[in-house]
Amino acid sequence: MPTHEAAPARVTVMPGHRRGVPGATEGLRRLNAATVGAAEEALLACCGARRWAWRLARHRPYPDLASLLAAADEASWDLTPEDLHEAFSDEAPPYPLGESGAGGNAGGALTALRAAHTAYQERFGHPFVICWEDRAEDERLAHLLDRLHARLGNDPEEERLIAAEELRRCALIRLTHLVSAAGQRTVYAR
């Protein structure tokens, strides 16, 4: 996301982000027709960086989903460290850390997850950000613990780049959902 020589290569092909997203035309029409403030508020639910939402809201209308996603991708790469901190701070933990509703061995895993997440927040100053669109529900806890432990060893700059990429991927998925048939219950007008 940030612009400097250590930035990772852009990944622009996202699974599930094809032109045939159900309802994208109607959802995109509603986003394009919304007031700037209402659009910005809806976009903030996709990425908590105000600069990102501001930019996307003001560059409307978007002719299609691909154009919206390209604009969002570009806006993600232009976020400053301060913008990233704002967006990271807006992220909820990727798993219900306060609940232990899962039975069996999951209780111990949730305890380990809470401890690892606390250590991560203390080290990096924000919740752990991960995009797991490609993970089945039953694989997520183990994957999350594995990634949390692995990323705890990163230096802060390296982790900022990784978290920024994960945030970018999450934002594109959320944006697709926002304009899809599943996200059409979102109200833009006030």
HELIX and SHEET records of a PDB file:
HELIX    1   1 ALA A   24  ALA A   33  1                                  10    
HELIX    2   2 VAL A   36  LEU A   44  1                                   9    
HELIX    3   3 ARG A   50  ARG A   58  1                                   9    
HELIX    4   4 LEU A   65  TRP A   77  1                                  13    
HELIX    5   5 PRO A   81  ASP A   90  1                                  10    
HELIX    6   6 ALA A  106  PHE A  124  1                                  19    
HELIX    7   7 GLU A  137  LEU A  152  1                                  16    
HELIX    8   8 PRO A  156  LEU A  178  1                                  23    
HELIX    9   9 ALA A  181  GLY A  183  5                                   3    
END                                                                             
